[in-house]
Amino acid sequence: MQLTSYQAQAIIDGAKAKAHQLAFPVVIAVLDAGAHLKALERMDGAVLASIDIAMRKAATAVLFQANSEAVWEYCKPGAPAQGLQLTNGGLATFGGGIPLKSPDGTVIGALGVSGGTVAQDVEVAQAALGVFEMLLH
C-alpha cells in the first residue's frame, strides 16, 4: 500500500481543522515511505521556520518508524547514540512527527506538524492521524 495524494490532503485538512479550533497556525508536512515530500501546507501566519521543523519531524518519524519524540531517548546526552539527531540531514527529536501505517502495520509515510508549542503540535498531529486512520476503515 502506498500513501495517496487523497490521503495526504485529508491529513492536512484534519490538521488544519484542529489548528483552527485551537486558534494557532501550523505547517503540516506529509512524507511518503521514502521520506520524500508528498504534501505540505503552511497556514496563514505560521512562521517560516516551521516549514523545516515540520518536515524534519515527519522525516524523523518515517526514518525511525516511531513518533519523533521517541527518538530522543536514543540520542539525548548519556544515551547510547548521543549525536544521532545530527544524522540524516538533522532530525527533530521532539513531539509532532507521527508515522503513518497501513492496516498491516507497514509504515507508508509520516506527518509532521510545527507552529505551536510541542504539546499543541502533538495535539494537531494526533487529530490528523485520526483522519488518516478513519480513511483506512
Sequence and secondary structure as in RCSB ss.txt:
>XXXX:A:sequence
MQLTSYQAQAIIDGAKAKAHQLAFPVVIAVLDAGAHLKALERMDGAVLASIDIAMRKAATAVLFQANSEAVWEYC
KPGAPAQGLQLTNGGLATFGGGIPLKSPDGTVIGALGVSGGTVAQDVEVAQAALGVFEMLLH
>XXXX:A:secstr
    HHHHHHHHHHHHHHHHHHT   EEEEEETTS EEEEEE TT  THHHHHHHHHHHHHHHHTS GGGGHHHH
STTSTTTTGGGSTT    SSSEEEEE TTS EEEEEEEESS HHHHHHHHHHHHHHHHHHH 
